[in-house]
Amino acid sequence: MAEKITDNGSGDLSEKEQRDLVTSTRRFDLRRILGALFVVYGVIVTVIGIVNLDADVKRTGGIAINLWTGLAMLVLGLLFFLWDRMAPVPEEDILRNREQEEREVAAGEGKETA
């Protein structure tokens, strides 16, 4: 049985289902996850660097390593968020990928698709 393929790659999804799929896919984009991890750990390391400033400087030869590392992690995390915001995953790619996954599942179950 041939499956109808639309030009926008939406398959048999309604507009609301398409929006939900795009939103959930973008929500769990790896750039957001990594950005959040870097920001959280950056805050922790920065706070530790501020609280234990004298101890770090003595052990590292005059460099506040935790402070600088924490700030670098914060900047990196924010850059990941900026990257995600400036270049989100295109909607067409998300919908096309879903359609491809459906075809692969159907092929694995022995069903013919167009």
Backbone atoms as SQL, in Angstrom:
CREATE TABLE atoms (id INTEGER PRIMARY KEY, chain TEXT, resi INTEGER, resn TEXT, atom TEXT, x REAL, y REAL, z REAL);
INSERT INTO atoms VALUES
  (1, 'A', 1, 'MET', 'N', 0.841, -1.170, 0.000),
  (2, 'A', 1, 'MET', 'CA', 0.000, 0.000, 0.000),
  (3, 'A', 1, 'MET', 'C', 0.891, 1.240, 0.000),
  (4, 'A', 2, 'ALA', 'N', 0.637, 2.159, -0.892),
  (5, 'A', 2, 'ALA', 'CA', 1.467, 3.362, -1.007),
  (6, 'A', 2, 'ALA', 'C', 1.031, 4.400, 0.017),
  (7, 'A', 3, 'GLU', 'N', 2.028, 5.043, 0.613),
  (8, 'A', 3, 'GLU', 'CA', 1.768, 6.080, 1.615),
  (9, 'A', 3, 'GLU', 'C', 1.848, 7.436, 0.927),
  (10, 'A', 4, 'LYS', 'N', 0.909, 8.317, 1.230),
  (11, 'A', 4, 'LYS', 'CA', 0.910, 9.647, 0.626),
  (12, 'A', 4, 'LYS', 'C', 2.004, 10.495, 1.269),
  (13, 'A', 5, 'ILE', 'N', 2.876, 11.047, 0.444),
  (14, 'A', 5, 'ILE', 'CA', 3.952, 11.911, 0.919),
  (15, 'A', 5, 'ILE', 'C', 3.661, 13.323, 0.460),
  (16, 'A', 6, 'THR', 'N', 3.587, 14.227, 1.394),
  (17, 'A', 6, 'THR', 'CA', 3.306, 15.622, 1.052),
  (18, 'A', 6, 'THR', 'C', 4.607, 16.357, 0.786),
  (19, 'A', 7, 'ASP', 'N', 4.489, 17.508, 0.153),
  (20, 'A', 7, 'ASP', 'CA', 5.668, 18.289, -0.203),
  (21, 'A', 7, 'ASP', 'C', 6.435, 18.793, 1.011),
  (22, 'A', 8, 'ASN', 'N', 5.746, 19.120, 2.097),
  (23, 'A', 8, 'ASN', 'CA', 6.432, 19.662, 3.268),
  (24, 'A', 8, 'ASN', 'C', 6.931, 18.588, 4.208),
  (25, 'A', 9, 'GLY', 'N', 6.758, 17.323, 3.881),
  (26, 'A', 9, 'GLY', 'CA', 7.268, 16.242, 4.708),
  (27, 'A', 9, 'GLY', 'C', 6.464, 16.019, 5.968),
  (28, 'A', 10, 'SER', 'N', 5.225, 16.504, 6.006),
  (29, 'A', 10, 'SER', 'CA', 4.450, 16.410, 7.235),
  (30, 'A', 10, 'SER', 'C', 3.705, 15.097, 7.363),
  (31, 'A', 11, 'GLY', 'N', 3.604, 14.314, 6.302),
  (32, 'A', 11, 'GLY', 'CA', 2.924, 13.038, 6.383),
  (33, 'A', 11, 'GLY', 'C', 1.469, 13.212, 6.776),
  (34, 'A', 12, 'ASP', 'N', 1.034, 12.450, 7.749),
  (35, 'A', 12, 'ASP', 'CA', -0.357, 12.484, 8.163),
  (36, 'A', 12, 'ASP', 'C', -0.561, 13.259, 9.460),
  (37, 'A', 13, 'LEU', 'N', 0.332, 14.137, 9.800),
  (38, 'A', 13, 'LEU', 'CA', 0.235, 14.910, 11.039),
  (39, 'A', 13, 'LEU', 'C', -0.622, 16.155, 10.839),
  (40, 'A', 14, 'SER', 'N', -1.395, 16.485, 11.852),
  (41, 'A', 14, 'SER', 'CA', -2.134, 17.746, 11.816),
  (42, 'A', 14, 'SER', 'C', -1.150, 18.888, 12.110),
  (43, 'A', 15, 'GLU', 'N', -1.619, 20.112, 11.919),
  (44, 'A', 15, 'GLU', 'CA', -0.738, 21.254, 12.171),
  (45, 'A', 15, 'GLU', 'C', -0.322, 21.325, 13.635),
  (46, 'A', 16, 'LYS', 'N', -1.237, 21.005, 14.551),
  (47, 'A', 16, 'LYS', 'CA', -0.907, 21.021, 15.973),
  (48, 'A', 16, 'LYS', 'C', 0.129, 19.948, 16.291),
  (49, 'A', 17, 'GLU', 'N', -0.030, 18.755, 15.714),
  (50, 'A', 17, 'GLU', 'CA', 0.939, 17.683, 15.947),
  (51, 'A', 17, 'GLU', 'C', 2.310, 18.045, 15.378),
  (52, 'A', 18, 'GLN', 'N', 2.315, 18.723, 14.230),
  (53, 'A', 18, 'GLN', 'CA', 3.580, 19.177, 13.650),
  (54, 'A', 18, 'GLN', 'C', 4.255, 20.177, 14.570),
  (55, 'A', 19, 'ARG', 'N', 3.491, 21.154, 15.086),
  (56, 'A', 19, 'ARG', 'CA', 4.059, 22.142, 16.010),
  (57, 'A', 19, 'ARG', 'C', 4.589, 21.476, 17.266),
  (58, 'A', 20, 'ASP', 'N', 3.824, 20.512, 17.797),
  (59, 'A', 20, 'ASP', 'CA', 4.263, 19.797, 19.000),
  (60, 'A', 20, 'ASP', 'C', 5.547, 19.018, 18.749),
  (61, 'A', 21, 'LEU', 'N', 5.626, 18.365, 17.589),
  (62, 'A', 21, 'LEU', 'CA', 6.831, 17.607, 17.243),
  (63, 'A', 21, 'LEU', 'C', 8.041, 18.530, 17.119),
  (64, 'A', 22, 'VAL', 'N', 7.867, 19.650, 16.440),
  (65, 'A', 22, 'VAL', 'CA', 8.963, 20.599, 16.262),
  (66, 'A', 22, 'VAL', 'C', 9.384, 21.180, 17.611),
  (67, 'A', 23, 'THR', 'N', 8.406, 21.539, 18.447),
  (68, 'A', 23, 'THR', 'CA', 8.707, 22.106, 19.760),
  (69, 'A', 23, 'THR', 'C', 9.451, 21.113, 20.638),
  (70, 'A', 24, 'SER', 'N', 8.983, 19.874, 20.679),
  (71, 'A', 24, 'SER', 'CA', 9.647, 18.883, 21.535),
  (72, 'A', 24, 'SER', 'C', 11.034, 18.538, 21.019),
  (73, 'A', 25, 'THR', 'N', 11.203, 18.489, 19.706),
  (74, 'A', 25, 'THR', 'CA', 12.523, 18.197, 19.147),
  (75, 'A', 25, 'THR', 'C', 13.494, 19.323, 19.449),
  (76, 'A', 26, 'ARG', 'N', 13.057, 20.545, 19.286),
  (77, 'A', 26, 'ARG', 'CA', 13.926, 21.682, 19.581),
  (78, 'A', 26, 'ARG', 'C', 14.199, 21.812, 21.069),
  (79, 'A', 27, 'ARG', 'N', 13.249, 21.431, 21.903),
  (80, 'A', 27, 'ARG', 'CA', 13.434, 21.518, 23.352),
  (81, 'A', 27, 'ARG', 'C', 14.574, 20.614, 23.814),
  (82, 'A', 28, 'PHE', 'N', 14.699, 19.455, 23.201),
  (83, 'A', 28, 'PHE', 'CA', 15.726, 18.503, 23.604),
  (84, 'A', 28, 'PHE', 'C', 16.923, 18.508, 22.656),
  (85, 'A', 29, 'ASP', 'N', 17.145, 19.641, 21.995),
  (86, 'A', 29, 'ASP', 'CA', 18.322, 19.794, 21.138),
  (87, 'A', 29, 'ASP', 'C', 19.570, 19.667, 22.004),
  (88, 'A', 30, 'LEU', 'N', 20.561, 18.967, 21.501),
  (89, 'A', 30, 'LEU', 'CA', 21.782, 18.719, 22.262),
  (90, 'A', 30, 'LEU', 'C', 22.473, 20.015, 22.682),
  (91, 'A', 31, 'ARG', 'N', 22.355, 21.057, 21.881),
  (92, 'A', 31, 'ARG', 'CA', 22.982, 22.329, 22.239),
  (93, 'A', 31, 'ARG', 'C', 22.368, 22.916, 23.499),
  (94, 'A', 32, 'ARG', 'N', 21.076, 22.732, 23.686),
  (95, 'A', 32, 'ARG', 'CA', 20.424, 23.225, 24.904),
  (96, 'A', 32, 'ARG', 'C', 20.855, 22.415, 26.118),
  (97, 'A', 33, 'ILE', 'N', 20.937, 21.112, 25.955),
  (98, 'A', 33, 'ILE', 'CA', 21.332, 20.250, 27.070),
  (99, 'A', 33, 'ILE', 'C', 22.763, 20.564, 27.494),
  (100, 'A', 34, 'LEU', 'N', 23.665, 20.635, 26.518),
  (101, 'A', 34, 'LEU', 'CA', 25.064, 20.950, 26.840),
  (102, 'A', 34, 'LEU', 'C', 25.194, 22.363, 27.408),
  (103, 'A', 35, 'GLY', 'N', 24.463, 23.307, 26.846),
  (104, 'A', 35, 'GLY', 'CA', 24.496, 24.669, 27.365),
  (105, 'A', 35, 'GLY', 'C', 24.042, 24.732, 28.812),
  (106, 'A', 36, 'ALA', 'N', 22.969, 24.011, 29.127),
  (107, 'A', 36, 'ALA', 'CA', 22.475, 24.000, 30.504),
  (108, 'A', 36, 'ALA', 'C', 23.497, 23.370, 31.451),
  (109, 'A', 37, 'LEU', 'N', 24.118, 22.270, 31.030),
  (110, 'A', 37, 'LEU', 'CA', 25.127, 21.635, 31.872),
  (111, 'A', 37, 'LEU', 'C', 26.312, 22.559, 32.122),
  (112, 'A', 38, 'PHE', 'N', 26.794, 23.208, 31.075),
  (113, 'A', 38, 'PHE', 'CA', 27.926, 24.112, 31.241),
  (114, 'A', 38, 'PHE', 'C', 27.567, 25.301, 32.129),
  (115, 'A', 39, 'VAL', 'N', 26.358, 25.829, 31.985),
  (116, 'A', 39, 'VAL', 'CA', 25.956, 26.960, 32.821),
  (117, 'A', 39, 'VAL', 'C', 25.855, 26.533, 34.284),
  (118, 'A', 40, 'VAL', 'N', 25.220, 25.391, 34.541),
  (119, 'A', 40, 'VAL', 'CA', 25.066, 24.923, 35.928),
  (120, 'A', 40, 'VAL', 'C', 26.429, 24.661, 36.563),
  (121, 'A', 41, 'TYR', 'N', 27.275, 23.902, 35.866),
  (122, 'A', 41, 'TYR', 'CA', 28.607, 23.623, 36.424),
  (123, 'A', 41, 'TYR', 'C', 29.456, 24.889, 36.489),
  (124, 'A', 42, 'GLY', 'N', 29.273, 25.790, 35.536),
  (125, 'A', 42, 'GLY', 'CA', 30.004, 27.054, 35.568),
  (126, 'A', 42, 'GLY', 'C', 29.643, 27.887, 36.779),
  (127, 'A', 43, 'VAL', 'N', 28.361, 27.920, 37.122),
  (128, 'A', 43, 'VAL', 'CA', 27.928, 28.655, 38.319),
  (129, 'A', 43, 'VAL', 'C', 28.548, 28.020, 39.562),
  (130, 'A', 44, 'ILE', 'N', 28.500, 26.696, 39.649),
  (131, 'A', 44, 'ILE', 'CA', 29.052, 25.997, 40.817),
  (132, 'A', 44, 'ILE', 'C', 30.547, 26.271, 40.958),
  (133, 'A', 45, 'VAL', 'N', 31.288, 26.108, 39.877),
  (134, 'A', 45, 'VAL', 'CA', 32.741, 26.297, 39.932),
  (135, 'A', 45, 'VAL', 'C', 33.088, 27.756, 40.186),
  (136, 'A', 46, 'THR', 'N', 32.324, 28.696, 39.623),
  (137, 'A', 46, 'THR', 'CA', 32.572, 30.112, 39.866),
  (138, 'A', 46, 'THR', 'C', 32.346, 30.457, 41.338),
  (139, 'A', 47, 'VAL', 'N', 31.267, 29.960, 41.906),
  (140, 'A', 47, 'VAL', 'CA', 30.999, 30.213, 43.325),
  (141, 'A', 47, 'VAL', 'C', 32.109, 29.625, 44.185),
  (142, 'A', 48, 'ILE', 'N', 32.530, 28.416, 43.875),
  (143, 'A', 48, 'ILE', 'CA', 33.641, 27.810, 44.623),
  (144, 'A', 48, 'ILE', 'C', 34.912, 28.642, 44.459),
  (145, 'A', 49, 'GLY', 'N', 35.130, 29.147, 43.263),
  (146, 'A', 49, 'GLY', 'CA', 36.297, 29.982, 43.025),
  (147, 'A', 49, 'GLY', 'C', 36.259, 31.282, 43.800),
  (148, 'A', 50, 'ILE', 'N', 35.086, 31.851, 43.981),
  (149, 'A', 50, 'ILE', 'CA', 34.959, 33.095, 44.742),
  (150, 'A', 50, 'ILE', 'C', 35.111, 32.833, 46.243),
  (151, 'A', 51, 'VAL', 'N', 34.480, 31.762, 46.714),
  (152, 'A', 51, 'VAL', 'CA', 34.514, 31.447, 48.142),
  (153, 'A', 51, 'VAL', 'C', 35.920, 31.039, 48.591),
  (154, 'A', 52, 'ASN', 'N', 36.590, 30.223, 47.820),
  (155, 'A', 52, 'ASN', 'CA', 37.926, 29.709, 48.170),
  (156, 'A', 52, 'ASN', 'C', 39.018, 30.386, 47.355),
  (157, 'A', 53, 'LEU', 'N', 38.921, 31.667, 47.165),
  (158, 'A', 53, 'LEU', 'CA', 39.856, 32.377, 46.306),
  (159, 'A', 53, 'LEU', 'C', 41.294, 32.270, 46.805),
  (160, 'A', 54, 'ASP', 'N', 41.527, 32.440, 48.088),
  (161, 'A', 54, 'ASP', 'CA', 42.887, 32.408, 48.620),
  (162, 'A', 54, 'ASP', 'C', 43.514, 31.026, 48.507),
  (163, 'A', 55, 'ALA', 'N', 42.740, 29.989, 48.764),
  (164, 'A', 55, 'ALA', 'CA', 43.274, 28.625, 48.699),
  (165, 'A', 55, 'ALA', 'C', 43.676, 28.263, 47.272),
  (166, 'A', 56, 'ASP', 'N', 42.866, 28.652, 46.292),
  (167, 'A', 56, 'ASP', 'CA', 43.195, 28.343, 44.899),
  (168, 'A', 56, 'ASP', 'C', 44.455, 29.061, 44.445),
  (169, 'A', 57, 'VAL', 'N', 44.565, 30.306, 44.813),
  (170, 'A', 57, 'VAL', 'CA', 45.713, 31.105, 44.377),
  (171, 'A', 57, 'VAL', 'C', 47.011, 30.528, 44.926),
  (172, 'A', 58, 'LYS', 'N', 46.996, 30.060, 46.159),
  (173, 'A', 58, 'LYS', 'CA', 48.201, 29.483, 46.758),
  (174, 'A', 58, 'LYS', 'C', 48.594, 28.178, 46.067),
  (175, 'A', 59, 'ARG', 'N', 47.621, 27.334, 45.751),
  (176, 'A', 59, 'ARG', 'CA', 47.915, 26.026, 45.174),
  (177, 'A', 59, 'ARG', 'C', 48.224, 26.066, 43.680),
  (178, 'A', 60, 'THR', 'N', 47.819, 27.110, 42.988),
  (179, 'A', 60, 'THR', 'CA', 47.994, 27.143, 41.526),
  (180, 'A', 60, 'THR', 'C', 49.009, 28.170, 41.059),
  (181, 'A', 61, 'GLY', 'N', 49.802, 28.671, 41.950),
  (182, 'A', 61, 'GLY', 'CA', 50.853, 29.596, 41.542),
  (183, 'A', 61, 'GLY', 'C', 50.351, 30.972, 41.160),
  (184, 'A', 62, 'GLY', 'N', 49.334, 31.477, 41.845),
  (185, 'A', 62, 'GLY', 'CA', 48.877, 32.843, 41.596),
  (186, 'A', 62, 'GLY', 'C', 47.699, 32.966, 40.662),
  (187, 'A', 63, 'ILE', 'N', 47.124, 31.848, 40.224),
  (188, 'A', 63, 'ILE', 'CA', 45.982, 31.897, 39.306),
  (189, 'A', 63, 'ILE', 'C', 44.741, 31.402, 40.042),
  (190, 'A', 64, 'ALA', 'N', 43.667, 32.148, 39.961),
  (191, 'A', 64, 'ALA', 'CA', 42.383, 31.718, 40.550),
  (192, 'A', 64, 'ALA', 'C', 41.711, 30.776, 39.556),
  (193, 'A', 65, 'ILE', 'N', 42.209, 29.531, 39.529),
  (194, 'A', 65, 'ILE', 'CA', 41.819, 28.580, 38.485),
  (195, 'A', 65, 'ILE', 'C', 40.335, 28.255, 38.508),
  (196, 'A', 66, 'ASN', 'N', 39.742, 28.067, 39.687),
  (197, 'A', 66, 'ASN', 'CA', 38.308, 27.756, 39.738),
  (198, 'A', 66, 'ASN', 'C', 37.469, 28.924, 39.246),
  (199, 'A', 67, 'LEU', 'N', 37.864, 30.124, 39.597),
  (200, 'A', 67, 'LEU', 'CA', 37.126, 31.300, 39.148),
  (201, 'A', 67, 'LEU', 'C', 37.174, 31.424, 37.632),
  (202, 'A', 68, 'TRP', 'N', 38.364, 31.327, 37.063),
  (203, 'A', 68, 'TRP', 'CA', 38.505, 31.465, 35.614),
  (204, 'A', 68, 'TRP', 'C', 37.858, 30.307, 34.857),
  (205, 'A', 69, 'THR', 'N', 38.001, 29.108, 35.381),
  (206, 'A', 69, 'THR', 'CA', 37.373, 27.955, 34.731),
  (207, 'A', 69, 'THR', 'C', 35.854, 28.067, 34.798),
  (208, 'A', 70, 'GLY', 'N', 35.329, 28.480, 35.938),
  (209, 'A', 70, 'GLY', 'CA', 33.881, 28.661, 36.068),
  (210, 'A', 70, 'GLY', 'C', 33.346, 29.713, 35.123),
  (211, 'A', 71, 'LEU', 'N', 34.060, 30.830, 35.014),
  (212, 'A', 71, 'LEU', 'CA', 33.625, 31.876, 34.082),
  (213, 'A', 71, 'LEU', 'C', 33.687, 31.393, 32.636),
  (214, 'A', 72, 'ALA', 'N', 34.721, 30.632, 32.302),
  (215, 'A', 72, 'ALA', 'CA', 34.831, 30.086, 30.937),
  (216, 'A', 72, 'ALA', 'C', 33.689, 29.115, 30.652),
  (217, 'A', 73, 'MET', 'N', 33.325, 28.297, 31.641),
  (218, 'A', 73, 'MET', 'CA', 32.213, 27.372, 31.460),
  (219, 'A', 73, 'MET', 'C', 30.896, 28.120, 31.296),
  (220, 'A', 74, 'LEU', 'N', 30.712, 29.193, 32.040),
  (221, 'A', 74, 'LEU', 'CA', 29.514, 30.017, 31.890),
  (222, 'A', 74, 'LEU', 'C', 29.423, 30.604, 30.481),
  (223, 'A', 75, 'VAL', 'N', 30.531, 31.145, 30.016),
  (224, 'A', 75, 'VAL', 'CA', 30.553, 31.731, 28.670),
  (225, 'A', 75, 'VAL', 'C', 30.269, 30.658, 27.623),
  (226, 'A', 76, 'LEU', 'N', 30.881, 29.489, 27.760),
  (227, 'A', 76, 'LEU', 'CA', 30.657, 28.411, 26.802),
  (228, 'A', 76, 'LEU', 'C', 29.190, 27.969, 26.800),
  (229, 'A', 77, 'GLY', 'N', 28.603, 27.823, 27.981),
  (230, 'A', 77, 'GLY', 'CA', 27.190, 27.453, 28.066),
  (231, 'A', 77, 'GLY', 'C', 26.292, 28.484, 27.414),
  (232, 'A', 78, 'LEU', 'N', 26.579, 29.757, 27.641),
  (233, 'A', 78, 'LEU', 'CA', 25.783, 30.813, 27.020),
  (234, 'A', 78, 'LEU', 'C', 25.972, 30.842, 25.505),
  (235, 'A', 79, 'LEU', 'N', 27.172, 30.504, 25.035),
  (236, 'A', 79, 'LEU', 'CA', 27.399, 30.418, 23.593),
  (237, 'A', 79, 'LEU', 'C', 26.596, 29.274, 22.969),
  (238, 'A', 80, 'PHE', 'N', 26.479, 28.154, 23.675),
  (239, 'A', 80, 'PHE', 'CA', 25.635, 27.062, 23.186),
  (240, 'A', 80, 'PHE', 'C', 24.185, 27.520, 23.066),
  (241, 'A', 81, 'PHE', 'N', 23.678, 28.250, 24.073),
  (242, 'A', 81, 'PHE', 'CA', 22.311, 28.771, 24.017),
  (243, 'A', 81, 'PHE', 'C', 22.147, 29.760, 22.864),
  (244, 'A', 82, 'LEU', 'N', 23.132, 30.618, 22.676),
  (245, 'A', 82, 'LEU', 'CA', 23.077, 31.582, 21.583),
  (246, 'A', 82, 'LEU', 'C', 23.072, 30.879, 20.236),
  (247, 'A', 83, 'TRP', 'N', 23.912, 29.864, 20.092),
  (248, 'A', 83, 'TRP', 'CA', 23.972, 29.083, 18.857),
  (249, 'A', 83, 'TRP', 'C', 22.619, 28.434, 18.572),
  (250, 'A', 84, 'ASP', 'N', 22.004, 27.860, 19.583),
  (251, 'A', 84, 'ASP', 'CA', 20.696, 27.235, 19.412),
  (252, 'A', 84, 'ASP', 'C', 19.654, 28.271, 19.018),
  (253, 'A', 85, 'ARG', 'N', 19.742, 29.446, 19.598),
  (254, 'A', 85, 'ARG', 'CA', 18.768, 30.501, 19.315),
  (255, 'A', 85, 'ARG', 'C', 18.954, 31.078, 17.903),
  (256, 'A', 86, 'MET', 'N', 20.212, 31.223, 17.478),
  (257, 'A', 86, 'MET', 'CA', 20.495, 31.845, 16.179),
  (258, 'A', 86, 'MET', 'C', 20.310, 30.871, 15.004),
  (259, 'A', 87, 'ALA', 'N', 20.493, 29.577, 15.240),
  (260, 'A', 87, 'ALA', 'CA', 20.386, 28.589, 14.164),
  (261, 'A', 87, 'ALA', 'C', 19.624, 27.357, 14.659),
  (262, 'A', 88, 'PRO', 'N', 18.300, 27.485, 14.859),
  (263, 'A', 88, 'PRO', 'CA', 17.539, 26.325, 15.327),
  (264, 'A', 88, 'PRO', 'C', 17.442, 25.256, 14.240),
  (265, 'A', 89, 'VAL', 'N', 17.120, 24.045, 14.661),
  (266, 'A', 89, 'VAL', 'CA', 16.937, 22.965, 13.704),
  (267, 'A', 89, 'VAL', 'C', 15.756, 23.323, 12.808),
  (268, 'A', 90, 'PRO', 'N', 15.939, 23.291, 11.483),
  (269, 'A', 90, 'PRO', 'CA', 14.840, 23.666, 10.583),
  (270, 'A', 90, 'PRO', 'C', 13.637, 22.735, 10.734),
  (271, 'A', 91, 'GLU', 'N', 12.462, 23.310, 10.669),
  (272, 'A', 91, 'GLU', 'CA', 11.222, 22.551, 10.806),
  (273, 'A', 91, 'GLU', 'C', 11.115, 21.472, 9.739),
  (274, 'A', 92, 'GLU', 'N', 11.535, 21.779, 8.537),
  (275, 'A', 92, 'GLU', 'CA', 11.448, 20.816, 7.440),
  (276, 'A', 92, 'GLU', 'C', 12.299, 19.580, 7.737),
  (277, 'A', 93, 'ASP', 'N', 13.474, 19.779, 8.319),
  (278, 'A', 93, 'ASP', 'CA', 14.344, 18.649, 8.643),
  (279, 'A', 93, 'ASP', 'C', 13.714, 17.753, 9.702),
  (280, 'A', 94, 'ILE', 'N', 13.073, 18.354, 10.686),
  (281, 'A', 94, 'ILE', 'CA', 12.439, 17.585, 11.758),
  (282, 'A', 94, 'ILE', 'C', 11.314, 16.731, 11.188),
  (283, 'A', 95, 'LEU', 'N', 10.463, 17.343, 10.366),
  (284, 'A', 95, 'LEU', 'CA', 9.330, 16.614, 9.792),
  (285, 'A', 95, 'LEU', 'C', 9.795, 15.543, 8.813),
  (286, 'A', 96, 'ARG', 'N', 10.814, 15.843, 8.015),
  (287, 'A', 96, 'ARG', 'CA', 11.352, 14.866, 7.066),
  (288, 'A', 96, 'ARG', 'C', 11.982, 13.686, 7.809),
  (289, 'A', 97, 'ASN', 'N', 12.662, 13.972, 8.920),
  (290, 'A', 97, 'ASN', 'CA', 13.289, 12.918, 9.708),
  (291, 'A', 97, 'ASN', 'C', 12.229, 11.994, 10.299),
  (292, 'A', 98, 'ARG', 'N', 11.122, 12.558, 10.775),
  (293, 'A', 98, 'ARG', 'CA', 10.040, 11.737, 11.320),
  (294, 'A', 98, 'ARG', 'C', 9.467, 10.829, 10.253),
  (295, 'A', 99, 'GLU', 'N', 9.262, 11.373, 9.066),
  (296, 'A', 99, 'GLU', 'CA', 8.718, 10.581, 7.966),
  (297, 'A', 99, 'GLU', 'C', 9.673, 9.441, 7.606),
  (298, 'A', 100, 'GLN', 'N', 10.965, 9.724, 7.589),
  (299, 'A', 100, 'GLN', 'CA', 11.966, 8.698, 7.295),
  (300, 'A', 100, 'GLN', 'C', 11.949, 7.607, 8.361),
  (301, 'A', 101, 'GLU', 'N', 11.821, 8.003, 9.622),
  (302, 'A', 101, 'GLU', 'CA', 11.753, 7.021, 10.710),
  (303, 'A', 101, 'GLU', 'C', 10.531, 6.128, 10.564),
  (304, 'A', 102, 'GLU', 'N', 9.397, 6.703, 10.172),
  (305, 'A', 102, 'GLU', 'CA', 8.189, 5.905, 9.965),
  (306, 'A', 102, 'GLU', 'C', 8.393, 4.887, 8.855),
  (307, 'A', 103, 'ARG', 'N', 9.060, 5.290, 7.770),
  (308, 'A', 103, 'ARG', 'CA', 9.332, 4.355, 6.675),
  (309, 'A', 103, 'ARG', 'C', 10.251, 3.226, 7.119),
  (310, 'A', 104, 'GLU', 'N', 11.266, 3.566, 7.926),
  (311, 'A', 104, 'GLU', 'CA', 12.193, 2.537, 8.399),
  (312, 'A', 104, 'GLU', 'C', 11.499, 1.552, 9.334),
  (313, 'A', 105, 'VAL', 'N', 10.621, 2.058, 10.193),
  (314, 'A', 105, 'VAL', 'CA', 9.871, 1.173, 11.089),
  (315, 'A', 105, 'VAL', 'C', 8.961, 0.268, 10.272),
  (316, 'A', 106, 'ALA', 'N', 8.276, 0.847, 9.275),
  (317, 'A', 106, 'ALA', 'CA', 7.390, 0.049, 8.433),
  (318, 'A', 106, 'ALA', 'C', 8.172, -1.010, 7.663),
  (319, 'A', 107, 'ALA', 'N', 9.355, -0.650, 7.185),
  (320, 'A', 107, 'ALA', 'CA', 10.173, -1.625, 6.458),
  (321, 'A', 107, 'ALA', 'C', 10.636, -2.737, 7.387),
  (322, 'A', 108, 'GLY', 'N', 10.915, -2.396, 8.625),
  (323, 'A', 108, 'GLY', 'CA', 11.337, -3.402, 9.602),
  (324, 'A', 108, 'GLY', 'C', 10.216, -4.353, 9.969),
  (325, 'A', 109, 'GLU', 'N', 8.987, -3.886, 9.850),
  (326, 'A', 109, 'GLU', 'CA', 7.829, -4.729, 10.135),
  (327, 'A', 109, 'GLU', 'C', 7.332, -5.468, 8.901),
  (328, 'A', 110, 'GLY', 'N', 8.018, -5.279, 7.785),
  (329, 'A', 110, 'GLY', 'CA', 7.655, -5.983, 6.561),
  (330, 'A', 110, 'GLY', 'C', 6.572, -5.315, 5.755),
  (331, 'A', 111, 'LYS', 'N', 6.271, -4.076, 6.031),
  (332, 'A', 111, 'LYS', 'CA', 5.253, -3.348, 5.276),
  (333, 'A', 111, 'LYS', 'C', 5.931, -2.588, 4.160),
  (334, 'A', 112, 'GLU', 'N', 5.268, -2.515, 3.029),
  (335, 'A', 112, 'GLU', 'CA', 5.786, -1.773, 1.887),
  (336, 'A', 112, 'GLU', 'C', 5.341, -0.318, 1.982),
  (337, 'A', 113, 'THR', 'N', 6.270, 0.616, 1.737),
  (338, 'A', 113, 'THR', 'CA', 5.920, 2.033, 1.684),
  (339, 'A', 113, 'THR', 'C', 6.480, 2.647, 0.423),
  (340, 'A', 114, 'ALA', 'N', 5.879, 3.731, 0.001),
  (341, 'A', 114, 'ALA', 'CA', 6.334, 4.406, -1.214),
  (342, 'A', 114, 'ALA', 'C', 7.503, 5.294, -0.923);
